[in-house]
Amino acid sequence: MKPDFQKMNNMIPAIVQDYKTHEVLMLAYVNEEAYDKMLETKQTYFYSRSRNELWHKGETSGHFQNIKGMYLDCDNDTLLIYVEQIGNACHTGAYSCFFNEVMPFSMSQQIFHELYKTIEDRKIHPVEKSYTNYLLEQGVDKICKKVGEEASETIIAAKNNDKEELIGEISDLFYHVFVLMSNQGIRVEDIEEKLVKRHQITGNKKDFHTRGEY
């Protein structure tokens, strides 16, 4: 199976998604040469319509895209590429090119990833009077202090047996932990991978405290 490059002046659009979160990272165009290079190298190549030349994503910035899967649509004229994104996909420094909100959508299923993405964006695009920027500027000692305070307040709320108060305190704790993760270069995906590894082997009855299965 091969793309039909004849339909659109020997080029087809390619939608690039994060293979773990399925977040859409960018849209670019692929000609036959770029397609063949992707099959050969397992990294993304596109054709620049403005420069009229082939380009290897990440060759200049170091923000390569390692291909994890590639699919054609039903008409064989659009590619969907799942990638491991190294660094950021967008030339502006944002993780995804699609950060200009036109119509918001419910993000309840991806709220942890969205929260983390917002914290990461504050690093690149600081906002005046942003609490996140304040914490990041203060550094790890201040962030750890806040994590400790929020953990204590979570315990107090639990002892008070107040569900709404507890939900609020847990939310505050999660936020500050995410700021700590961002500050230390730890992604949400890193935590997900660790939890999956600890959870996946049913037959291996290791005690959780030995860092085995739950």
N, CA, C and O of each residue as an XYZ file, in Angstrom:
856
protein
N       0.850     -1.197      0.000
C       0.000      0.000      0.000
C       0.882      1.242      0.000
O       1.820      1.349      0.790
N       0.573      2.179     -0.893
C       1.403      3.373     -1.020
C       0.511      4.590     -1.234
O      -0.554      4.465     -1.838
N       0.917      5.761     -0.757
C       0.101      6.967     -0.961
C      -0.073      7.294     -2.435
O       0.794      7.004     -3.259
N      -1.212      7.904     -2.751
C      -1.482      8.368     -4.107
C      -0.986      9.807     -4.227
O      -1.714     10.751     -3.920
N       0.251      9.963     -4.673
C       0.865     11.287     -4.752
C       0.387     12.093     -5.965
O       0.692     13.281     -6.079
N      -0.354     11.458     -6.861
C      -0.770     12.146     -8.085
C      -1.952     13.083     -7.871
O      -2.204     13.959     -8.698
N      -2.674     12.909     -6.782
C      -3.907     13.675     -6.577
C      -3.661     15.159     -6.320
O      -4.441     16.005     -6.757
N      -2.562     15.478     -5.604
C      -2.362     16.852     -5.143
C      -0.960     17.349     -5.475
O      -0.169     17.658     -4.584
N      -0.663     17.423     -6.778
C       0.632     17.944     -7.232
C       1.804     17.206     -6.596
O       2.794     17.816     -6.193
N       1.677     15.884     -6.514
C       2.742     15.013     -6.008
C       3.047     15.225     -4.522
O       4.135     14.885     -4.055
N       2.089     15.787     -3.780
C       2.242     15.962     -2.336
C       0.951     15.601     -1.632
O      -0.140     15.782     -2.171
N       1.090     15.080     -0.404
C      -0.076     14.780      0.414
C       0.136     15.354      1.810
O       1.279     15.467      2.255
N      -0.938     15.718      2.513
C      -0.788     16.221      3.891
C      -0.457     15.088      4.858
O      -0.866     13.944      4.663
N       0.291     15.431      5.902
C       0.628     14.473      6.953
C       0.297     15.083      8.303
O       0.802     16.151      8.651
N      -0.550     14.406      9.059
C      -0.908     14.822     10.416
C       0.007     14.079     11.378
O       0.098     12.852     11.332
N       0.685     14.821     12.249
C       1.644     14.217     13.177
C       1.080     14.283     14.591
O       0.696     15.351     15.067
N       1.032     13.120     15.266
C       0.495     13.043     16.618
C       1.511     12.430     17.576
O       2.319     11.587     17.187
N       1.457     12.861     18.823
C       2.234     12.234     19.888
C       1.701     10.811     20.085
O       0.502     10.620     20.289
N       2.589      9.814     20.025
C       2.116      8.432     20.055
C       1.579      8.011     21.427
O       0.851      7.024     21.527
N       1.930      8.746     22.479
C       1.441      8.390     23.811
C       0.138      9.104     24.152
O      -0.809      8.481     24.632
N       0.092     10.402     23.907
C      -1.076     11.193     24.307
C      -2.068     11.402     23.166
O      -3.204     11.813     23.402
N      -1.645     11.120     21.920
C      -2.446     11.364     20.712
C      -2.695     12.848     20.464
O      -3.571     13.206     19.677
N      -1.931     13.713     21.128
C      -2.044     15.141     20.867
C      -1.543     15.442     19.462
O      -0.479     14.968     19.064
N      -2.312     16.237     18.702
C      -1.878     16.630     17.364
C      -0.757     17.655     17.495
O      -0.927     18.692     18.137
N       0.384     17.361     16.886
C       1.556     18.214     17.024
C       1.719     19.190     15.861
O       2.098     20.343     16.068
N       1.438     18.740     14.650
C       1.662     19.593     13.491
C       1.034     18.967     12.254
O       0.641     17.801     12.258
N       0.948     19.756     11.208
C       0.538     19.275      9.896
C       1.569     19.770      8.886
O       1.924     20.949      8.882
N       2.044     18.877      8.038
C       3.023     19.246      7.024
C       2.712     18.459      5.750
O       1.750     17.692      5.709
N       3.525     18.649      4.717
C       3.284     17.987      3.441
C       4.433     17.049      3.088
O       5.596     17.317      3.390
N       4.080     15.962      2.452
C       5.028     14.901      2.135
C       4.971     14.604      0.642
O       3.891     14.412      0.082
N       6.149     14.565     -0.010
C       6.196     14.067     -1.391
C       6.760     12.650     -1.358
O       7.033     12.115     -0.283
N       6.932     12.051     -2.505
C       7.357     10.649     -2.541
C       8.750     10.463     -1.962
O       9.022      9.462     -1.298
N       9.632     11.423     -2.212
C      10.993     11.327     -1.671
C      10.974     11.378     -0.150
O      11.668     10.601      0.507
N      10.183     12.287      0.414
C      10.079     12.385      1.873
C       9.494     11.103      2.457
O       9.940     10.628      3.502
N       8.504     10.553      1.784
C       7.864      9.313      2.237
C       8.878      8.164      2.282
O       8.939      7.414      3.257
N       9.664      8.039      1.223
C      10.665      6.972      1.164
C      11.725      7.149      2.244
O      12.196      6.169      2.822
N      12.103      8.406      2.519
C      13.098      8.670      3.555
C      12.560      8.292      4.940
O      13.309      7.800      5.785
N      11.264      8.522      5.171
C      10.669      8.148      6.450
C      10.676      6.640      6.638
O      10.969      6.151      7.729
N      10.354      5.897      5.579
C      10.379      4.438      5.668
C      11.786      3.932      5.937
O      11.974      2.947      6.652
N      12.768      4.605      5.366
C      14.161      4.184      5.508
C      14.738      4.517      6.879
O      15.427      3.692      7.479
N      14.454      5.746      7.388
C      15.122      6.233      8.604
C      14.282      6.125      9.864
O      14.817      6.197     10.970
N      12.976      5.953      9.715
C      12.034      5.924     10.846
C      11.994      7.261     11.584
O      11.673      7.312     12.772
N      12.325      8.354     10.866
C      12.154      9.712     11.365
C      11.397     10.510     10.314
O      11.381     10.143      9.139
N      10.756     11.625     10.746
C       9.916     12.359      9.805
C      10.731     13.240      8.858
O      11.700     13.892      9.247
N      10.297     13.228      7.613
C      10.796     14.106      6.554
C       9.587     14.733      5.883
O       8.565     14.071      5.706
N       9.690     15.991      5.509
C       8.594     16.684      4.850
C       9.125     17.458      3.650
O      10.333     17.574      3.442
N       8.189     17.984      2.870
C       8.580     18.828      1.745
C       8.109     20.248      2.022
O       6.921     20.484      2.239
N       9.042     21.188      2.014
C       8.716     22.593      2.263
C       8.219     23.241      0.984
O       8.960     23.348      0.007
N       6.968     23.673      0.988
C       6.409     24.325     -0.201
C       6.950     25.729     -0.376
O       7.004     26.233     -1.498
N       7.357     26.376      0.721
C       7.893     27.742      0.622
C       9.340     27.743      0.129
O       9.754     28.630     -0.618
N      10.109     26.722      0.565
C      11.513     26.663      0.161
C      11.750     25.719     -1.018
O      12.838     25.680     -1.592
N      10.705     24.957     -1.368
C      10.807     23.989     -2.467
C      11.957     23.010     -2.247
O      12.781     22.787     -3.134
N      11.995     22.432     -1.051
C      13.049     21.467     -0.768
C      12.615     20.496      0.321
O      11.704     20.774      1.100
N      13.283     19.359      0.355
C      13.048     18.356      1.378
C      13.644     18.832      2.702
O      14.715     19.438      2.719
N      12.947     18.558      3.819
C      13.535     18.886      5.117
C      13.313     17.778      6.125
O      12.249     17.164      6.205
N      14.363     17.555      6.887
C      14.369     16.534      7.926
C      14.003     17.207      9.237
O      14.769     18.024      9.747
N      12.846     16.875      9.789
C      12.383     17.513     11.016
C      13.390     17.291     12.146
O      13.715     16.152     12.482
N      13.880     18.386     12.729
C      14.815     18.304     13.842
C      16.276     18.424     13.446
O      17.145     18.492     14.315
N      16.563     18.453     12.142
C      17.957     18.492     11.704
C      18.681     19.739     12.213
O      19.865     19.685     12.545
N      17.960     20.866     12.270
C      18.557     22.113     12.760
C      18.361     22.281     14.264
O      19.290     22.671     14.972
N      17.163     21.988     14.750
C      16.827     22.244     16.162
C      17.200     21.110     17.101
O      17.350     21.323     18.305
N      17.352     19.904     16.561
C      17.543     18.734     17.407
C      16.246     18.140     17.909
O      16.254     17.161     18.656
N      15.116     18.732     17.499
C      13.797     18.263     17.939
C      13.258     17.226     16.949
O      12.289     17.474     16.232
N      13.901     16.074     16.930
C      13.550     15.024     15.979
C      12.218     14.361     16.340
O      11.750     14.444     17.475
N      11.632     13.711     15.355
C      10.411     12.932     15.554
C      10.689     11.493     15.139
O      10.858     11.204     13.954
N      10.735     10.588     16.121
C      10.952      9.177     15.849
C       9.605      8.510     15.575
O       8.707      8.537     16.416
N       9.478      7.924     14.415
C       8.187      7.376     13.987
C       7.877      6.071     14.710
O       8.682      5.139     14.717
N       6.693      6.024     15.318
C       6.221      4.836     16.010
C       5.135      4.097     15.230
O       4.879      2.918     15.475
N       4.503      4.794     14.297
C       3.458      4.189     13.473
C       3.047      5.145     12.380
O       3.138      6.362     12.544
N       2.590      4.597     11.250
C       2.184      5.445     10.132
C       0.980      4.795      9.446
O       0.976      3.591      9.188
N      -0.035      5.601      9.155
C      -1.263      5.084      8.578
C      -1.719      5.966      7.421
O      -1.499      7.177      7.414
N      -2.366      5.325      6.438
C      -2.998      6.040      5.332
C      -4.492      6.081      5.545
O      -5.069      5.157      6.118
N      -5.132      7.168      5.080
C      -6.590      7.228      5.172
C      -7.211      6.372      4.079
O      -6.505      5.737      3.295
N      -8.547      6.362      4.033
C      -9.276      5.482      3.118
C      -9.038      5.805      1.649
O      -9.204      4.936      0.793
N      -8.647      7.056      1.340
C      -8.395      7.453     -0.051
C      -6.912      7.419     -0.410
O      -6.530      7.775     -1.525
N      -6.092      6.996      0.520
C      -4.643      6.902      0.303
C      -3.997      8.240     -0.054
O      -2.997      8.279     -0.770
N      -4.576      9.346      0.452
C      -3.993     10.643      0.115
C      -3.745     11.530      1.340
O      -3.534     12.735      1.203
N      -3.772     10.933      2.535
C      -3.431     11.647      3.764
C      -2.742     10.672      4.710
O      -3.194      9.542      4.897
N      -1.630     11.130      5.309
C      -0.893     10.301      6.254
C      -1.192     10.716      7.690
O      -1.347     11.899      7.991
N      -1.269      9.729      8.560
C      -1.319      9.951     10.004
C      -0.065      9.306     10.568
O       0.140      8.100     10.427
N       0.784     10.125     11.217
C       2.064      9.635     11.707
C       2.116      9.783     13.225
O       1.986     10.888     13.752
N       2.307      8.667     13.925
C       2.494      8.691     15.369
C       3.988      8.759     15.658
O       4.765      7.962     15.133
N       4.386      9.714     16.493
C       5.819      9.920     16.728
C       6.146     10.042     18.208
O       5.298     10.394     19.028
N       7.395      9.740     18.524
C       7.991     10.135     19.792
C       8.644     11.483     19.536
O       9.634     11.569     18.809
N       8.094     12.535     20.128
C       8.595     13.884     19.885
C       9.763     14.180     20.824
O       9.619     14.127     22.046
N      10.912     14.490     20.244
C      12.058     14.930     21.028
C      12.013     16.453     21.086
O      12.062     17.113     20.048
N      11.921     17.016     22.286
C      11.804     18.469     22.399
C      10.417     18.918     21.985
O       9.422     18.288     22.344
N      10.346     20.008     21.230
C       9.076     20.598     20.831
C       8.850     20.469     19.334
O       9.800     20.483     18.551
N       7.594     20.345     18.941
C       7.272     20.209     17.525
C       7.217     21.552     16.802
O       7.543     21.637     15.618
N       6.807     22.594     17.512
C       6.566     23.889     16.866
C       7.829     24.763     16.861
O       8.603     24.757     17.819
N       8.021     25.505     15.776
C       9.192     26.374     15.659
C       9.144     27.543     16.656
O      10.156     28.200     16.898
N       7.953     27.797     17.235
C       7.833     28.878     18.228
C       8.387     28.463     19.585
O       8.589     29.302     20.462
N       8.632     27.172     19.753
C       9.069     26.660     21.045
C       7.965     25.952     21.807
O       8.218     25.340     22.844
N       6.743     26.028     21.302
C       5.619     25.315     21.921
C       5.700     23.836     21.553
O       6.265     23.469     20.523
N       5.129     23.000     22.406
C       5.191     21.560     22.134
C       4.415     21.201     20.873
O       4.890     20.417     20.051
N       3.228     21.771     20.720
C       2.387     21.539     19.557
C       2.168     22.843     18.807
O       2.156     23.920     19.403
N       1.996     22.736     17.493
C       1.706     23.930     16.692
C       0.300     24.453     16.955
O      -0.003     25.602     16.636
N      -0.555     23.624     17.532
C      -1.958     23.989     17.708
C      -2.212     24.490     19.127
O      -2.772     23.776     19.958
N      -1.791     25.735     19.394
C      -1.970     26.300     20.735
C      -2.839     27.552     20.737
O      -3.080     28.123     21.801
N      -3.315     27.993     19.578
C      -4.194     29.164     19.515
C      -5.652     28.706     19.639
O      -6.229     28.162     18.698
N      -6.225     28.935     20.809
C      -7.569     28.441     21.085
C      -8.628     29.269     20.359
O      -8.673     30.491     20.495
N      -9.472     28.596     19.593
C     -10.586     29.237     18.895
C     -11.897     28.878     19.585
O     -12.726     29.744     19.864
N     -12.065     27.598     19.851
C     -13.264     27.122     20.539
C     -12.826     26.044     21.534
O     -12.399     24.969     21.113
N     -12.919     26.297     22.821
C     -12.433     25.332     23.807
C     -13.249     24.046     23.801
O     -14.429     24.045     23.452
N     -12.599     22.946     24.196
C     -13.291     21.666     24.282
C     -13.096     21.103     25.690
O     -12.216     21.541     26.431
N     -13.934     20.125     26.045
C     -13.817     19.500     27.356
C     -12.547     18.675     27.400
O     -12.341     17.796     26.563
N     -11.692     18.959     28.381
C     -10.410     18.278     28.459
C     -10.328     17.343     29.666
O      -9.237     17.036     30.144
N     -11.477     16.896     30.153
C     -11.472     16.129     31.387
C     -10.668     14.842     31.271
O     -10.070     14.399     32.252
N     -10.645     14.229     30.075
C      -9.921     12.978     29.910
C      -8.412     13.181     29.861
O      -7.651     12.249     30.118
N      -7.980     14.391     29.535
C      -6.561     14.663     29.376
C      -6.098     15.795     30.304
O      -5.096     16.454     30.027
N      -6.817     16.015     31.386
C      -6.551     17.195     32.201
C      -5.145     17.193     32.785
O      -4.540     18.258     32.902
N      -4.604     16.040     33.154
C      -3.251     16.013     33.693
C      -2.240     16.456     32.643
O      -1.316     17.215     32.935
N      -2.428     15.969     31.413
C      -1.531     16.366     30.329
C      -1.700     17.841     29.990
O      -0.721     18.530     29.703
N      -2.938     18.325     30.021
C      -3.185     19.739     29.715
C      -2.588     20.639     30.800
O      -2.007     21.680     30.497
N      -2.733     20.236     32.054
C      -2.158     21.009     33.153
C      -0.637     21.060     33.025
O      -0.029     22.122     33.162
N      -0.035     19.908     32.762
C       1.415     19.865     32.617
C       1.871     20.705     31.424
O       2.888     21.394     31.495
N       1.115     20.643     30.337
C       1.459     21.429     29.143
C       1.400     22.922     29.440
O       2.231     23.687     28.949
N       0.415     23.345     30.249
C       0.316     24.752     30.633
C       1.525     25.183     31.450
O       2.069     26.267     31.239
N       1.945     24.331     32.384
C       3.117     24.638     33.206
C       4.358     24.747     32.328
O       5.157     25.669     32.495
N       4.525     23.812     31.393
C       5.667     23.857     30.476
C       5.628     25.114     29.605
O       6.666     25.708     29.313
N       4.426     25.510     29.194
C       4.298     26.697     28.352
C       4.695     27.961     29.102
O       5.202     28.908     28.502
N       4.467     27.978     30.418
C       4.848     29.148     31.212
C       6.371     29.347     31.194
O       6.857     30.474     31.293
N       7.112     28.246     31.067
C       8.570     28.353     30.977
C       8.977     29.120     29.721
O       9.892     29.943     29.745
N       8.279     28.832     28.626
C       8.632     29.402     27.325
C       8.027     30.779     27.142
O       8.652     31.684     26.588
N       6.770     30.925     27.628
C       6.052     32.191     27.472
C       5.602     32.676     28.855
O       4.434     32.518     29.212
N       6.516     33.266     29.636
C       6.155     33.733     30.987
C       4.995     34.725     30.961
O       4.876     35.547     30.053
N       4.153     34.627     31.969
C       2.995     35.514     32.105
C       3.169     36.349     33.364
O       3.478     35.811     34.427
N       2.975     37.647     33.256
C       3.130     38.539     34.399
C       2.177     38.148     35.532
O       0.992     37.905     35.302
N       2.699     38.091     36.732
C       1.949     37.745     37.941
C       1.455     36.288     37.941
O       0.548     35.935     38.694
N       2.057     35.456     37.094
C       1.709     34.038     37.076
C       2.285     33.339     38.303
O       3.477     33.458     38.588
N       1.441     32.614     39.026
C       1.897     31.867     40.197
C       2.861     30.759     39.785
O       3.834     30.478     40.485
N       2.581     30.131     38.639
C       3.471     29.080     38.139
C       4.851     29.643     37.855
O       5.855     29.046     38.242
N       4.913     30.790     37.182
C       6.208     31.410     36.914
C       6.934     31.785     38.204
O       8.154     31.657     38.300
N       6.173     32.247     39.193
C       6.766     32.587     40.501
C       7.436     31.363     41.119
O       8.575     31.440     41.578
N       6.724     30.229     41.129
C       7.285     29.012     41.712
C       8.529     28.557     40.956
O       9.537     28.202     41.567
N       8.457     28.568     39.620
C       9.596     28.129     38.814
C      10.803     29.036     39.010
O      11.943     28.571     39.015
N      10.548     30.326     39.171
C      11.654     31.266     39.399
C      12.284     31.052     40.775
O      13.493     31.223     40.932
N      11.476     30.679     41.775
C      11.986     30.473     43.128
C      12.820     29.197     43.230
O      13.746     29.118     44.038
N      12.488     28.201     42.410
C      13.302     26.997     42.364
C      12.793     25.857     43.225
O      11.712     25.923     43.811
N      13.612     24.798     43.284
C      13.171     23.529     43.851
C      12.858     23.628     45.342
O      11.923     22.977     45.809
N      13.608     24.421     46.098
C      13.345     24.503     47.544
C      11.948     25.053     47.827
O      11.221     24.512     48.660
N      11.580     26.118     47.139
C      10.261     26.718     47.329
C       9.162     25.769     46.861
O       8.131     25.631     47.518
N       9.388     25.116     45.720
C       8.376     24.194     45.198
C       8.178     23.027     46.159
O       7.044     22.636     46.437
N       9.280     22.467     46.667
C       9.177     21.348     47.607
C       8.457     21.772     48.889
O       7.679     21.001     49.451
N       8.715     22.977     49.341
C       8.030     23.481     50.531
C       6.524     23.523     50.304
O       5.749     23.143     51.181
N       6.110     23.987     49.118
C       4.678     24.051     48.803
C       4.073     22.660     48.684
O       2.943     22.435     49.117
N       4.822     21.716     48.095
C       4.328     20.336     48.008
C       4.098     19.788     49.413
O       3.083     19.142     49.670
N       5.040     20.045     50.322
C       4.889     19.588     51.699
C       3.691     20.216     52.389
O       2.947     19.536     53.096
N       3.502     21.523     52.181
C       2.360     22.208     52.788
C       1.040     21.641     52.269
O       0.110     21.404     53.040
N       0.970     21.426     50.947
C      -0.277     20.914     50.371
C      -0.540     19.481     50.812
O      -1.693     19.093     50.999
N       0.519     18.688     50.980
C       0.347     17.316     51.477
C      -0.212     17.332     52.900
O      -1.094     16.542     53.238
N       0.308     18.236     53.727
C      -0.193     18.357     55.111
C      -1.654     18.789     55.131
O      -2.450     18.268     55.912
N      -2.009     19.751     54.262
C      -3.389     20.223     54.208
C      -4.325     19.135     53.674
O      -5.497     19.080     54.047
N      -3.803     18.273     52.801
C      -4.598     17.140     52.317
C      -4.899     16.176     53.455
O      -6.020     15.685     53.583
N      -3.902     15.911     54.271
C      -4.089     15.019     55.420
C      -5.117     15.601     56.396
O      -5.987     14.886     56.894
N      -5.007     16.903     56.662
C      -5.949     17.558     57.581
C      -7.377     17.478     57.044
O      -8.311     17.199     57.795
N      -7.545     17.724     55.732
C      -8.873     17.659     55.123
C      -9.454     16.251     55.228
O     -10.650     16.077     55.459
N      -8.588     15.245     55.054
C      -9.048     13.857     55.169
C      -9.486     13.553     56.602
O     -10.494     12.880     56.819
N      -8.731     14.046     57.570
C      -9.070     13.823     58.982
C     -10.347     14.577     59.373
O     -11.081     14.155     60.266
N     -10.598     15.701     58.688
C     -11.830     16.456     58.944
C     -13.054     15.803     58.321
O     -14.192     16.193     58.586
N     -12.789     14.778     57.467
C     -13.873     14.039     56.811
C     -14.761     14.966     55.978
O     -15.980     14.806     55.936
N     -14.123     15.941     55.313
C     -14.844     16.890     54.467
C     -14.463     16.593     53.013
O     -13.365     16.931     52.570
N     -15.379     15.958     52.279
C     -15.056     15.482     50.933
C     -14.690     16.618     49.993
O     -13.698     16.516     49.271
N     -15.469     17.704     49.983
C     -15.200     18.813     49.071
C     -13.870     19.493     49.398
O     -13.109     19.860     48.503
N     -13.606     19.653     50.693
C     -12.326     20.223     51.099
C     -11.180     19.319     50.667
O     -10.145     19.798     50.206
N     -11.367     18.013     50.816
C     -10.331     17.055     50.445
C     -10.068     17.073     48.938
O      -8.917     17.017     48.504
N     -11.134     17.151     48.148
C     -10.971     17.223     46.689
C     -10.153     18.464     46.303
O      -9.271     18.400     45.446
N     -10.464     19.587     46.952
C      -9.726     20.811     46.669
C      -8.262     20.711     47.046
O      -7.390     21.159     46.302
N      -7.993     20.124     48.203
C      -6.607     20.006     48.663
C      -5.812     19.022     47.806
O      -4.638     19.256     47.520
N      -6.450     17.918     47.394
C      -5.766     16.966     46.507
C      -5.455     17.625     45.163
O      -4.392     17.397     44.586
N      -6.382     18.439     44.672
C      -6.152     19.157     43.420
C      -4.963     20.112     43.546
O      -4.128     20.200     42.646
N      -4.899     20.824     44.672
C      -3.765     21.719     44.918
C      -2.456     20.936     44.996
O      -1.428     21.372     44.480
N      -2.509     19.778     45.645
C      -1.316     18.941     45.774
C      -0.846     18.461     44.402
O       0.343     18.523     44.090
N      -1.788     17.981     43.585
C      -1.429     17.521     42.242
C      -0.766     18.637     41.438
O       0.247     18.421     40.774
N      -1.353     19.836     41.509
C      -0.785     20.969     40.758
C       0.663     21.211     41.169
O       1.536     21.334     40.310
N       0.926     21.281     42.475
C       2.280     21.585     42.934
C       3.253     20.444     42.616
O       4.430     20.690     42.352
N       2.769     19.205     42.640
C       3.611     18.076     42.234
C       3.961     18.193     40.754
O       5.086     17.888     40.358
N       3.009     18.633     39.936
C       3.273     18.795     38.507
C       4.296     19.907     38.262
O       5.145     19.792     37.378
N       4.211     20.985     39.051
C       5.225     22.042     38.932
C       6.595     21.481     39.292
O       7.584     21.784     38.624
N       6.662     20.664     40.346
C       7.915     20.026     40.742
C       8.434     19.123     39.621
O       9.621     19.149     39.297
N       7.544     18.330     39.032
C       7.938     17.460     37.926
C       8.521     18.258     36.771
O       9.570     17.912     36.228
N       7.829     19.329     36.404
C       8.300     20.168     35.301
C       9.666     20.766     35.621
O      10.555     20.804     34.771
N       9.817     21.229     36.847
C      11.087     21.840     37.260
C      12.243     20.842     37.201
O      13.383     21.209     36.918
N      11.926     19.567     37.474
C      12.956     18.527     37.509
C      13.074     17.754     36.199
O      13.849     16.803     36.100
N      12.293     18.172     35.186
C      12.379     17.519     33.878
C      11.710     16.159     33.812
O      12.106     15.306     33.018
N      10.701     15.953     34.642
C       9.948     14.692     34.642
C       8.590     14.933     33.987
O       7.874     15.861     34.360
N       8.235     14.087     33.001
C       6.985     14.248     32.272
C       5.871     13.391     32.881
O       6.133     12.454     33.636
N       4.633     13.728     32.540
C       3.492     12.898     32.947
C       3.669     11.492     32.399
O       3.350     10.512     33.073
N       4.180     11.394     31.171
C       4.379     10.085     30.541
C       5.370      9.226     31.317
O       5.236      8.002     31.350
N       6.362      9.855     31.942
C       7.330      9.094     32.742
C       6.641      8.409     33.919
O       6.936      7.259     34.245
N       5.718      9.137     34.548
C       4.977      8.568     35.673
C       4.033      7.468     35.180
O       3.915      6.416     35.809
N       3.366      7.716     34.056
C       2.459      6.712     33.490
C       3.207      5.420     33.168
O       2.724      4.326     33.459
N       4.386      5.557     32.566
C       5.170      4.379     32.207
C       5.581      3.587     33.448
O       5.529      2.357     33.461
N       5.986      4.302     34.477
C       6.380      3.623     35.714
C       5.205      2.885     36.344
O       5.351      1.752     36.802
N       4.034      3.536     36.367
C       2.857      2.897     36.951
C       2.414      1.689     36.131
O       2.001      0.677     36.697
N       2.494      1.784     34.812
C       2.140      0.653     33.944
C       3.059     -0.524     34.218
O       2.595     -1.659     34.329
N       4.364     -0.267     34.329
C       5.322     -1.342     34.593
C       5.033     -2.035     35.915
O       5.183     -3.251     36.035
N       4.614     -1.248     36.916
C       4.336     -1.834     38.229
C       3.019     -2.596     38.262
O       2.791     -3.428     39.140
N       2.161     -2.305     37.299
C       0.795     -2.844     37.332
C       0.584     -3.998     36.362
O      -0.386     -4.744     36.497
N       1.487     -4.160     35.372
C       1.140     -4.995     34.232
C       1.337     -6.492     34.433
O       0.658     -7.277     33.771
N       2.240     -6.927     35.320
C       2.543     -8.357     35.433
C       1.724     -8.970     36.563
O       2.060     -8.828     37.739
N       0.651     -9.651     36.193
C      -0.256    -10.213     37.201
C       0.378    -11.377     37.942
O       0.182    -11.530     39.147
N       1.134    -12.194     37.231
C       1.668    -13.408     37.843
C       2.882    -13.193     38.723
O       3.254    -14.079     39.492
N       3.499    -12.040     38.625
C       4.702    -11.772     39.411
C       4.305    -11.112     40.727
O       4.126     -9.895     40.774
N       4.167    -11.874     41.768
C       3.591    -11.388     43.021
C       4.633    -10.738     43.921
O       4.866    -11.185     45.044
N       5.254     -9.684     43.415
C       6.201     -8.936     44.238
C       5.451     -7.942     45.112
O       4.391     -7.441     44.736
N       6.002     -7.672     46.257
C       5.412     -6.664     47.128
C       5.641     -5.282     46.538
O       6.723     -5.006     46.020
N       4.640     -4.408     46.608
C       4.758     -3.070     46.028
C       5.926     -2.292     46.626
O       6.565     -1.495     45.940
N       6.199     -2.525     47.890
C       7.254     -1.768     48.566
C       8.634     -2.135     48.041
O       9.601     -1.421     48.309
N       8.747     -3.245     47.291
C      10.006     -3.587     46.648
C      10.036     -3.037     45.227
O      10.895     -3.419     44.432
N       9.106     -2.146     44.903
C       8.995     -1.510     43.576
C       8.589     -2.534     42.516
O       8.985     -2.424     41.355
N       7.806     -3.518     42.918
C       7.306     -4.484     41.958
C       5.870     -4.199     41.615
O       5.501     -3.046     41.391
N       5.044     -5.241     41.567
C       3.634     -5.111     41.242
C       2.893     -4.526     42.436
O       3.349     -4.645     43.573
N       1.730     -3.881     42.175
C       0.907     -3.373     43.275
C       0.387     -4.530     44.113
O      -0.329     -4.311     45.091
